């Protein structure tokens, strides 16, 4: 039994007893066996081991009991060990995608009051795994993840009490990472510089693409303020936009060109940050500003399905609801193509909005929704009297053909 205290590892009879008791208690559940073994690692005397074996949880909810005990062991660790474990579990359990080991180490090294990443602040993998008391595992794919799907479910259940500031921590950490001094000059101008930046700042891909997902979940005024300050930094926003919108950079051939000039109001609309969007508009920011692709905040809100942001923007009298981007697509076109019927209903509730707007390829909203197989959108559009069902595009196709 590797990793066990010497009172177990040096005594084969006790090892056998431990194995027999755990096998009986877990009834074939390997995960529970692993947690039980981890619970014995701090038992330094034979008497302590035997006492622990007598109280191994069984019954209807042995996993929850085992998880609760694991959390209690984490909380009883020295402050530094405890805090590292809780931060690791925060990132592992709420990240929008699995983080690989280098990404997680960078996430745990972020200091909110620093303007650069301290290499000497990167935690060691073995420490992270040890302090988490068996709740996470280092997969062969180099991903540290909850040891079982029930572990994730349990952490979700106890997060509001045990990790109450998890989204705030992730949001502020992501924004701090995106605000490092190295990004003050904005987007990279060459592929080699872009590759170097991504290699040096391993967590940049995650932060650029997911920072805004953590902001509304944080429900925190400090987070909103930091996010607003970040959105008003054109250069650092340009860096984040480049990482988010330059696709395929892991292939041999790609372009670093991206619509770098995207204003704060466009970003807020794109991510559905309605509260921040409202603050920007109340502060006098133009509601109908276009980016390098000709997209307006309303276009972004419609494309990404943010109904509340669409409703907010539609209230502004200076809003051009049929504004077209460089492909000739309107907000209605984007909502139809993406399949957001609720957004379409908000847009088309305005009598001046054109339900039959054509893009540069002659595609109308109903054509896009049919092409993408959004049947609920097609059904809704067909209930409108002014929708041209039989209109043809440049290829001579109709929406229903």
C-alpha positions as CSV (number, residue, x, y, z in Angstrom):
1,X,0.0,0.0,0.0
2,X,2.1,2.9,-1.2
3,X,1.8,6.2,0.5
4,X,0.4,4.6,3.7
5,X,2.0,5.4,7.1
6,X,4.6,3.0,8.4
7,X,2.2,1.5,11.0
8,X,0.4,0.1,8.0
9,X,3.0,-0.4,5.3
10,X,5.4,-2.2,7.6
11,X,2.8,-4.7,8.9
12,X,1.3,-7.1,6.3
13,X,-1.4,-8.4,8.7
14,X,-2.7,-4.9,9.2
15,X,-2.5,-4.2,5.5
16,X,-4.6,-7.3,4.9
17,X,-7.2,-6.2,7.5
18,X,-7.4,-2.8,6.0
19,X,-8.0,-4.2,2.5
20,X,-10.6,-6.7,3.7
21,X,-12.6,-4.0,5.7
22,X,-12.5,-1.5,2.9
23,X,-13.5,-4.0,0.2
24,X,-16.5,-5.0,2.3
25,X,-17.5,-1.4,3.0
26,X,-17.4,-0.1,-0.6
27,X,-19.3,-3.0,-2.2
28,X,-17.4,-2.7,-5.4
29,X,-17.2,1.1,-5.6
30,X,-13.5,1.7,-6.4
31,X,-13.9,5.5,-5.9
32,X,-15.1,5.0,-2.4
33,X,-12.2,2.6,-1.7
34,X,-9.7,5.2,-2.9
35,X,-11.3,7.8,-0.6
36,X,-11.2,5.5,2.4
37,X,-7.5,4.7,1.8
38,X,-6.8,8.4,1.6
39,X,-8.5,8.9,4.9
40,X,-6.0,6.6,6.6
41,X,-2.9,8.5,5.4
42,X,-2.8,10.6,8.6
43,X,-3.3,7.7,11.0
44,X,0.1,7.1,12.5
45,X,-0.8,4.4,15.1
46,X,-2.3,1.0,14.8
47,X,-5.1,1.9,17.2
48,X,-6.0,5.0,15.1
49,X,-6.2,2.8,12.0
50,X,-8.4,0.2,13.7
51,X,-10.7,2.9,15.0
52,X,-11.0,4.5,11.6
53,X,-11.8,1.1,10.0
54,X,-14.6,0.6,12.5
55,X,-16.3,3.9,11.5
56,X,-16.0,3.6,7.7
57,X,-19.3,5.0,6.3
58,X,-21.7,2.5,4.8
59,X,-25.4,2.7,3.9
60,X,-27.4,4.8,1.5
61,X,-25.0,7.7,1.1
62,X,-21.5,6.5,1.8
63,X,-20.0,8.8,-0.9
64,X,-21.5,11.9,0.6
65,X,-20.2,10.9,4.0
66,X,-16.8,10.2,2.6
67,X,-16.8,13.5,0.7
68,X,-17.8,15.4,3.8
69,X,-14.9,13.8,5.7
70,X,-12.5,14.6,2.9
71,X,-13.6,18.3,3.1
72,X,-13.1,18.3,6.8
73,X,-9.6,16.9,6.4
74,X,-8.9,19.7,3.9
75,X,-10.1,22.3,6.3
76,X,-8.0,20.9,9.1
77,X,-4.8,21.3,7.2
78,X,-2.3,24.1,7.7
79,X,-3.7,27.4,6.2
80,X,-1.3,27.3,3.2
81,X,-2.2,23.7,2.3
82,X,-5.9,24.3,2.9
83,X,-6.0,27.4,0.8
84,X,-4.2,25.8,-2.1
85,X,-6.5,22.8,-2.0
86,X,-9.6,25.0,-2.0
87,X,-8.3,27.2,-4.8
88,X,-7.5,24.2,-6.9
89,X,-10.9,22.7,-6.3
90,X,-12.5,26.0,-7.2
91,X,-10.9,26.1,-10.6
92,X,-11.3,22.4,-11.3
93,X,-15.0,22.4,-10.4
94,X,-16.2,25.7,-12.1
95,X,-13.9,26.0,-15.1
96,X,-15.8,26.2,-18.4
97,X,-13.6,23.5,-19.8
98,X,-11.1,21.1,-18.3
99,X,-7.8,22.7,-17.4
100,X,-4.6,20.9,-18.1
101,X,-1.9,20.8,-15.5
102,X,0.2,23.8,-16.7
103,X,-3.0,25.9,-17.0
104,X,-4.1,25.0,-13.5
105,X,-0.7,25.8,-12.1
106,X,-0.8,29.3,-13.7
107,X,-4.4,29.8,-12.4
108,X,-3.2,29.1,-8.8
109,X,-0.1,31.3,-9.2
110,X,-2.2,34.5,-10.0
111,X,-1.8,37.3,-7.5
112,X,-4.4,40.0,-7.9
113,X,-2.1,42.8,-6.9
114,X,0.7,41.8,-9.3
115,X,1.2,42.9,-12.9
116,X,3.1,39.9,-14.1
117,X,3.1,36.2,-13.4
118,X,5.6,35.1,-10.8
119,X,7.3,31.8,-11.9
120,X,8.4,31.2,-8.4
121,X,4.7,31.2,-7.3
122,X,3.8,28.2,-9.4
123,X,2.6,25.4,-7.1
124,X,3.9,21.8,-7.5
125,X,1.6,19.2,-8.9
126,X,2.2,16.7,-6.2
127,X,1.3,19.2,-3.5
128,X,-2.0,20.0,-5.3
129,X,-3.0,16.4,-5.5
130,X,-2.0,15.6,-2.0
131,X,-3.8,18.6,-0.3
132,X,-7.0,17.8,-2.2
133,X,-7.4,14.6,-0.2
134,X,-8.3,12.3,-3.0
135,X,-11.0,14.5,-4.6
136,X,-9.1,15.0,-7.8
137,X,-7.0,12.9,-10.1
138,X,-4.2,13.5,-12.5
139,X,-5.4,11.9,-15.7
140,X,-3.1,10.4,-18.3
141,X,-4.2,13.3,-20.6
142,X,-2.5,15.7,-18.3
143,X,-5.9,17.0,-17.0
144,X,-6.5,17.3,-13.3
145,X,-10.2,16.7,-12.8
146,X,-12.7,15.5,-10.1
147,X,-12.0,11.9,-9.4
148,X,-15.6,10.9,-10.2
149,X,-18.7,12.6,-11.6
150,X,-20.3,12.4,-8.2
151,X,-17.4,14.5,-6.8
152,X,-18.4,17.3,-9.2
153,X,-22.0,16.9,-8.1
154,X,-21.0,17.1,-4.4
155,X,-18.9,20.2,-4.9
156,X,-21.8,21.8,-6.7
157,X,-24.0,21.1,-3.8
158,X,-21.7,22.5,-1.1
159,X,-20.1,25.3,-3.1
160,X,-22.4,28.1,-1.7
161,X,-21.1,27.3,1.8
162,X,-17.7,25.8,1.3
163,X,-16.5,27.8,-1.7
164,X,-18.8,30.8,-1.6
165,X,-16.5,33.1,-3.6
166,X,-15.5,30.6,-6.3
167,X,-16.8,32.6,-9.3
168,X,-15.5,35.8,-7.8
169,X,-12.0,34.3,-7.5
170,X,-12.1,32.9,-11.0
171,X,-13.4,36.2,-12.5
172,X,-10.9,38.5,-10.7
173,X,-8.0,36.1,-11.4
174,X,-8.9,35.9,-15.1
175,X,-9.1,39.7,-15.3
176,X,-5.8,40.1,-13.5
177,X,-4.1,37.6,-15.9
178,X,-5.5,39.5,-18.9
179,X,-4.2,42.8,-17.4
180,X,-0.6,41.8,-17.1
181,X,2.0,44.4,-18.3
182,X,3.0,42.3,-21.2
183,X,-0.4,42.8,-22.8
184,X,-0.3,46.6,-22.5
185,X,0.8,47.0,-26.1
186,X,-2.2,45.1,-27.4
187,X,-2.5,42.4,-30.0
188,X,0.4,40.6,-31.6
189,X,1.4,41.7,-35.1
190,X,3.0,38.5,-36.2
191,X,2.3,34.8,-35.9
192,X,5.6,34.1,-34.2
193,X,4.9,36.8,-31.5
194,X,1.4,35.3,-31.1
195,X,2.8,31.8,-30.6
196,X,5.4,33.1,-28.1
197,X,2.7,34.8,-26.1
198,X,0.5,31.8,-25.9
199,X,3.4,29.6,-25.0
200,X,4.6,31.9,-22.2
201,X,1.1,32.7,-20.8
202,X,-0.4,29.2,-20.8
203,X,-3.7,30.3,-19.2
204,X,-4.3,33.1,-21.7
205,X,-6.4,31.0,-24.0
206,X,-8.8,30.1,-21.2
207,X,-9.0,33.6,-19.7
208,X,-9.5,35.3,-23.0
209,X,-12.4,33.0,-23.9
210,X,-14.1,32.5,-20.6
211,X,-13.4,35.5,-18.2
212,X,-16.8,37.0,-18.9
213,X,-18.6,33.7,-18.1
214,X,-17.5,34.1,-14.5
215,X,-18.4,37.7,-14.1
216,X,-22.2,37.5,-13.9
217,X,-22.0,34.3,-11.8
218,X,-19.9,36.2,-9.2
219,X,-22.8,38.6,-8.4
220,X,-20.3,41.0,-7.0
221,X,-19.9,44.8,-7.4
222,X,-16.1,44.6,-7.1
223,X,-16.0,42.1,-10.0
224,X,-18.3,44.3,-12.1
225,X,-16.0,47.3,-11.4
226,X,-12.8,45.5,-12.4
227,X,-14.5,44.1,-15.5
228,X,-15.7,47.6,-16.6
229,X,-12.2,48.9,-16.1
230,X,-10.7,46.1,-18.2
231,X,-13.3,46.7,-21.0
232,X,-12.2,50.4,-21.2
233,X,-8.5,49.3,-21.8
234,X,-8.4,49.2,-25.6
235,X,-5.0,47.6,-25.8
236,X,-5.6,44.7,-23.3
237,X,-9.0,44.1,-24.8
238,X,-7.3,43.9,-28.2
239,X,-5.1,41.1,-26.9
240,X,-8.0,39.2,-25.4
241,X,-10.1,39.6,-28.6
242,X,-7.2,38.3,-30.7
243,X,-6.8,35.2,-28.7
244,X,-10.5,34.6,-28.6
245,X,-11.2,35.2,-32.3
246,X,-8.1,33.9,-34.1
247,X,-9.1,30.3,-34.7
248,X,-6.9,27.4,-35.7
249,X,-3.7,28.8,-34.2
250,X,-2.6,25.3,-33.3
251,X,-2.3,24.5,-37.0
252,X,0.7,25.3,-39.2
253,X,-1.1,28.0,-41.2
254,X,-3.3,30.6,-39.7
255,X,-3.7,34.3,-39.6
256,X,-3.4,36.6,-36.6
257,X,-5.8,39.0,-38.2
258,X,-8.9,39.6,-36.1
259,X,-11.4,42.4,-35.6
260,X,-9.1,44.0,-33.0
261,X,-11.1,47.2,-32.7
262,X,-14.0,46.0,-30.7
263,X,-15.3,48.5,-28.3
264,X,-16.3,47.9,-24.7
265,X,-20.1,48.0,-25.5
266,X,-19.7,45.4,-28.2
267,X,-17.8,43.1,-25.9
268,X,-20.3,43.5,-23.1
269,X,-23.1,42.7,-25.6
270,X,-21.3,39.7,-27.0
271,X,-20.9,38.2,-23.6
272,X,-24.3,39.2,-22.3
273,X,-23.0,41.3,-19.5
274,X,-26.2,43.3,-19.2
275,X,-25.4,45.2,-16.0
276,X,-22.1,46.4,-17.4
277,X,-23.7,47.1,-20.7
278,X,-26.3,49.3,-19.0
279,X,-23.5,51.2,-17.1
280,X,-21.7,51.9,-20.4
281,X,-24.8,53.1,-22.1
282,X,-25.8,55.3,-19.1
283,X,-22.3,56.8,-19.2
284,X,-22.8,58.0,-22.8
285,X,-21.3,55.2,-24.8
286,X,-22.7,55.0,-28.3
287,X,-25.2,52.1,-28.5
288,X,-24.8,51.5,-32.3
289,X,-21.0,51.6,-32.7
290,X,-19.6,49.1,-35.2
291,X,-16.4,47.1,-35.0
292,X,-13.9,46.2,-37.7
293,X,-16.4,43.6,-39.0
294,X,-19.3,46.1,-39.1
295,X,-21.0,44.4,-36.2
296,X,-23.0,46.4,-33.7
297,X,-23.7,45.6,-30.1
298,X,-27.2,44.5,-31.1
299,X,-25.8,42.1,-33.7
300,X,-23.5,40.5,-31.1
301,X,-26.3,40.2,-28.5
302,X,-28.6,38.6,-31.1
303,X,-25.9,36.3,-32.5
304,X,-25.0,35.0,-29.0
305,X,-28.6,34.7,-27.8
306,X,-28.5,37.3,-25.0
307,X,-32.2,38.2,-24.8
308,X,-31.8,40.7,-21.9
309,X,-29.0,42.6,-23.7
310,X,-31.2,42.7,-26.9
311,X,-34.1,44.2,-24.9
312,X,-31.8,46.8,-23.3
313,X,-30.3,47.9,-26.6
314,X,-33.7,48.0,-28.3
315,X,-34.8,50.7,-25.9
316,X,-32.3,53.2,-27.3
317,X,-33.8,55.6,-29.8
318,X,-30.6,55.9,-31.8
319,X,-30.4,52.1,-32.4
320,X,-30.4,51.0,-36.1
321,X,-32.2,47.7,-35.6
322,X,-31.5,46.6,-39.2
323,X,-27.8,47.6,-39.3
324,X,-25.8,45.2,-41.5
325,X,-22.3,43.9,-41.0
326,X,-19.7,43.3,-43.7
327,X,-21.6,40.2,-44.8
328,X,-24.8,42.1,-45.0
329,X,-26.3,40.3,-42.1
330,X,-28.7,42.0,-39.6
331,X,-29.4,41.1,-36.0
332,X,-32.5,39.3,-37.1
333,X,-30.3,37.2,-39.5
334,X,-27.9,36.3,-36.8
335,X,-30.6,35.3,-34.3
336,X,-32.3,33.2,-37.0
337,X,-29.1,31.5,-38.0
338,X,-28.2,30.7,-34.4
339,X,-31.6,29.5,-33.5
340,X,-32.6,31.9,-30.8
341,X,-36.3,32.2,-31.2
342,X,-36.8,34.2,-28.0
343,X,-34.4,36.8,-29.3
344,X,-36.2,36.9,-32.7
345,X,-39.5,37.5,-30.9
346,X,-38.0,40.5,-29.2
347,X,-36.5,41.9,-32.4
348,X,-39.5,41.4,-34.5
349,X,-41.8,42.9,-31.9
350,X,-40.4,46.2,-33.2
351,X,-42.5,47.2,-36.2
352,X,-39.5,48.8,-38.1
353,X,-37.4,45.6,-38.1
354,X,-37.3,43.8,-41.4
355,X,-38.0,40.1,-41.1
356,X,-36.9,39.5,-44.8
357,X,-33.6,41.3,-44.8
358,X,-31.2,39.7,-47.3
359,X,-27.4,39.3,-46.7
360,X,-24.8,39.5,-49.5
361,X,-25.6,35.9,-50.5
362,X,-29.3,36.6,-50.8
363,X,-30.0,34.6,-47.7
364,X,-33.0,35.7,-45.6
365,X,-33.5,34.9,-41.9
366,X,-36.0,32.1,-42.7
367,X,-33.5,30.6,-45.1
368,X,-30.7,30.6,-42.5
369,X,-33.0,29.0,-39.9
370,X,-34.1,26.3,-42.3
371,X,-30.5,25.7,-43.5
372,X,-29.3,25.3,-39.9
373,X,-32.4,23.1,-39.1
374,X,-33.8,25.4,-36.4
375,X,-37.4,24.2,-36.8
376,X,-38.8,26.2,-34.0
377,X,-37.4,29.4,-35.6
378,X,-38.9,28.4,-39.0
379,X,-42.2,27.6,-37.4
380,X,-42.3,31.0,-35.7
381,X,-41.3,32.9,-38.8
382,X,-44.0,31.2,-40.8
383,X,-46.6,32.6,-38.5
384,X,-45.7,36.1,-39.5
385,X,-47.7,37.6,-42.4
386,X,-44.9,39.5,-44.0
387,X,-42.3,36.7,-44.1
388,X,-41.5,35.8,-47.7
389,X,-41.4,32.0,-47.6
390,X,-40.9,31.4,-51.3
391,X,-38.2,34.1,-51.9
392,X,-35.1,32.8,-53.6
393,X,-31.4,33.4,-52.8
394,X,-28.6,33.9,-55.3
395,X,-28.5,30.2,-56.0
396,X,-32.2,30.0,-56.8
397,X,-33.0,28.2,-53.6
398,X,-36.0,28.9,-51.3
399,X,-36.1,28.5,-47.6
400,X,-38.1,25.3,-47.8
401,X,-36.2,23.8,-50.7
